[in-house]
Amino acid sequence: MDVKKSYSDGTILATLAEPGLGRLVVNRPEKRNALTDAMWRAIPEAIEWLIAKQSVHVITIEGAGGRDFSAGADIAEFDTLRKDAASARTYEAGNSMAFAAIRNAPVPVLAVIRGICFGGGFGLAAAADLRIADTTARFAIPAGRLGLAYPVDAVTDIVRALGDQQARQALYTGKEFSAEHARDIGCLLSLCSPEALDTEATALARSVAAAAPLSVRASKAAISSLASRRDDDLRKAKSLADATFDSRDYAEGRAAFRDRRRPDFTGE
């Protein structure tokens, strides 16, 4: 029942794989899914389409081709689009919009990682709520080796994903690290064989989608508000939490518990 929409000449794909499950694909496998400026700027549109038009409850993000998640930003564009501070600010606005679209999506976003996950590609994964990978995954943040610095919002996501000391090491050295190391430091929710990754990702996405949508949204907002500590985020989280108690889904959840059956949540 795939419903699809493509962006940036087909290099960003949005798919409704099954009811409630959205899929965002970075589709440039011949370049190890490196992202152009146009691709960065297409990501918020694709996420908005999945949420507003397809009413998804969870979004997975992955790289096309079955080999790599993403090599990060396409360095071939840097001589023209990221050549100095002024042009870098314009270029990085697109990066930041992509990261924010993932980070601030009202539904959970799950990064499904295989192969290379470097630089801005790691930034996409770091902005996600959950990350799972297979044993081929490799991670690096090579800013120090390129002589540039990442935007503060991207660094904030990296620290959240890796923890303070590991983020410092990754940013200061540009050193590559393995999937096993990423799992051991808590960056990954789980690690599996290459053959099992798609199955594990689908099972996790379905588990999230099966939960009460308003409850999940309230939980994501609460977790985000703890990180931001902004008053408006705290108020939003409280409002979303309060709304769950007046929802039909809360009544359905109680009834299903009493009747010992699976609840049928509608997001209302």
C-alpha positions in Angstrom: 0.0 0.0 0.0 3.0 2.3 -0.4 2.1 5.9 -0.9 5.1 7.9 -2.0 6.3 11.4 -2.6 9.7 12.5 -3.8 11.6 15.7 -3.2 14.8 17.3 -4.6 14.7 15.3 -7.9 14.0 12.0 -6.1 17.0 12.2 -3.7 14.7 12.5 -0.7 11.8 10.1 -0.6 8.8 10.0 1.8 6.7 6.9 2.0 3.6 5.7 3.9 4.7 2.0 4.2 1.6 1.0 6.2 -1.0 2.9 8.3 0.8 5.0 10.9 4.3 4.2 9.7 6.2 6.9 7.7 9.5 6.3 6.1 12.0 8.9 5.0 14.8 7.8 2.7 18.0 9.7 1.8 18.2 8.4 -1.8 21.7 9.1 -3.3 23.4 5.7 -2.9 25.9 6.3 -5.6 27.4 9.1 -3.4 27.0 7.1 -0.2 23.8 9.2 0.5 25.8 12.4 0.9 23.3 15.3 1.2 23.3 18.3 -1.1 22.0 21.7 0.0 18.7 21.0 -1.8 18.3 17.7 0.0 18.8 19.3 3.4 16.1 21.8 2.6 13.7 19.1 1.3 13.7 17.1 4.6 11.4 19.4 6.5 8.9 19.3 3.6 9.0 15.5 3.5 8.4 15.2 7.2 5.6 17.7 7.1 3.9 15.7 4.3 4.2 12.5 6.3 2.7 14.1 9.5 0.1 16.5 8.0 -1.1 14.5 5.0 -0.5 10.9 6.0 -1.1 11.2 9.8 1.8 9.0 10.7 2.5 8.0 14.3 6.2 7.3 13.8 8.8 8.0 11.1 11.9 5.9 10.3 14.8 7.5 8.5 17.4 5.6 6.6 19.8 5.6 3.6 19.0 4.0 0.3 21.0 1.3 -1.3 21.3 -1.1 1.6 24.9 0.0 2.3 25.2 3.4 4.0 23.1 5.7 6.2 24.8 8.9 5.0 28.3 10.2 4.4 27.0 13.6 5.5 27.1 16.9 3.6 28.3 16.8 0.0 31.7 18.4 0.2 31.7 19.0 -3.5 29.4 22.0 -2.8 31.6 23.6 -0.1 33.8 25.6 -2.5 30.7 27.6 -3.6 28.0 27.2 -1.0 30.1 27.0 2.2 33.3 28.9 1.2 33.3 31.5 4.0 31.4 32.6 7.1 28.7 34.4 5.3 27.9 31.6 2.8 28.3 29.0 5.6 25.5 30.7 7.6 23.2 30.5 4.7 24.1 26.9 3.9 23.8 25.8 7.6 20.4 27.3 7.8 19.3 24.4 5.7 21.1 21.9 7.9 19.5 23.4 11.0 16.0 23.2 9.4 16.5 19.5 8.7 17.8 18.7 12.2 14.9 20.8 13.7 12.3 19.0 11.6 13.5 15.7 13.0 14.1 16.9 16.6 10.8 18.8 16.8 8.5 16.4 14.9 5.5 15.7 17.1 5.9 12.0 16.5 9.0 9.9 17.3 11.7 9.5 14.6 13.7 6.4 14.4 17.1 6.4 12.7 17.9 3.0 11.1 21.6 2.9 10.5 23.9 0.7 8.4 27.3 1.5 7.0 28.7 5.0 7.0 27.0 7.5 9.3 29.4 10.5 9.2 29.3 14.2 9.8 25.9 15.7 8.9 24.6 12.1 8.5 25.4 11.6 12.1 23.6 14.9 12.8 20.4 13.5 11.3 20.7 10.4 13.4 21.5 12.4 16.5 18.4 14.6 16.1 16.2 11.4 16.0 14.5 10.1 19.1 15.7 6.5 18.7 18.6 4.9 16.9 19.2 1.3 16.0 22.0 0.0 13.8 23.6 -3.2 12.4 27.1 -4.3 12.9 28.3 -2.7 9.7 27.6 0.8 11.0 30.5 3.2 11.4 30.4 6.7 12.9 32.5 9.8 12.7 32.2 13.6 13.1 35.1 14.9 11.0 34.7 18.7 11.6 38.2 19.0 13.0 39.7 17.2 10.0 37.9 19.6 7.6 38.7 22.8 9.5 35.0 23.8 10.1 32.6 23.9 13.0 29.1 22.6 13.3 26.1 24.8 14.2 25.3 24.9 18.0 22.0 23.1 17.5 23.7 20.2 15.8 26.4 20.0 18.5 23.6 20.0 21.1 22.1 17.0 19.4 25.5 15.3 19.3 26.0 15.8 23.0 22.6 14.4 23.7 23.3 11.3 21.6 26.8 10.6 22.8 27.1 12.2 26.2 29.5 15.0 27.1 32.9 13.2 27.1 32.2 11.0 24.1 30.9 14.0 22.1 34.0 16.0 23.0 36.3 13.2 21.8 34.3 12.7 18.6 34.3 16.5 17.8 37.9 17.2 18.9 39.5 14.2 17.1 37.2 13.3 14.2 38.0 9.7 15.2 35.9 7.0 13.7 34.1 4.7 16.1 32.3 1.4 15.7 28.7 0.3 16.1 29.6 -1.7 19.1 31.2 1.4 20.8 28.1 3.5 19.9 25.9 0.8 21.6 28.2 0.6 24.6 28.0 4.4 25.3 24.3 4.5 25.0 24.1 6.1 21.5 22.2 3.2 20.1 19.0 1.6 21.4 20.0 -1.8 19.9 22.5 -3.4 17.6 21.7 -6.4 15.4 23.0 -8.3 12.4 22.7 -6.8 8.9 20.1 -9.4 8.0 17.9 -8.5 11.0 18.0 -4.7 10.8 14.9 -4.1 8.7 12.9 -6.6 10.7 14.0 -5.0 14.0 13.2 -1.5 12.7 9.8 -2.4 11.5 8.9 -4.2 14.8 10.0 -1.2 16.8 8.2 1.3 14.6 5.0 -0.8 14.8 5.3 -0.9 18.6 5.5 2.9 18.8 2.6 3.2 16.3 0.4 0.9 18.3 0.6 3.0 21.4 -1.9 5.8 22.0 -0.7 8.7 19.7 -1.6 11.5 22.1 0.2 9.8 24.9 3.3 9.3 22.8 3.2 12.9 21.6 2.9 14.2 25.2 5.8 12.0 26.2 8.0 13.3 23.4 7.1 16.9 24.3 7.9 16.3 28.0 11.3 14.7 27.2 12.1 17.6 24.8 11.1 20.2 27.4 13.5 18.7 29.9 16.3 19.2 27.4 15.4 22.7 26.3 14.2 24.1 29.7 12.2 26.7 27.9 9.1 27.9 29.5 7.0 27.6 26.4 8.1 24.0 25.8 7.3 23.1 29.4 3.8 24.7 29.0 3.2 22.8 25.8 4.3 19.5 27.4 1.9 20.1 30.3 -1.0 21.0 28.0 -0.5 17.9 25.9 -0.3 15.7 29.0 -3.5 17.2 30.4 -5.3 16.6 27.1 -4.7 12.9 27.3 -7.0 12.6 30.3 -10.0 14.1 28.3 -9.3 12.0 25.2 -11.3 9.1 23.8 -8.1 7.1 23.7 -7.8 7.3 27.5 -11.3 5.9 27.9 -10.5 3.2 25.3 -7.3 2.3 27.2 -9.2 1.9 30.5 -11.9 -0.1 28.8 -9.4 -2.4 27.0 -7.6 -3.0 30.3 -10.8 -4.0 32.0 -11.9 -6.2 29.1 -8.4 -7.7 28.7 -8.2 -6.9 25.1 -6.0 -4.9 22.8 -7.0 -1.2 22.7 -8.0 0.4 19.5 -6.5 3.9 19.6 -7.5 6.6 17.2 -5.5 9.6 18.3 -8.6 11.4 19.6 
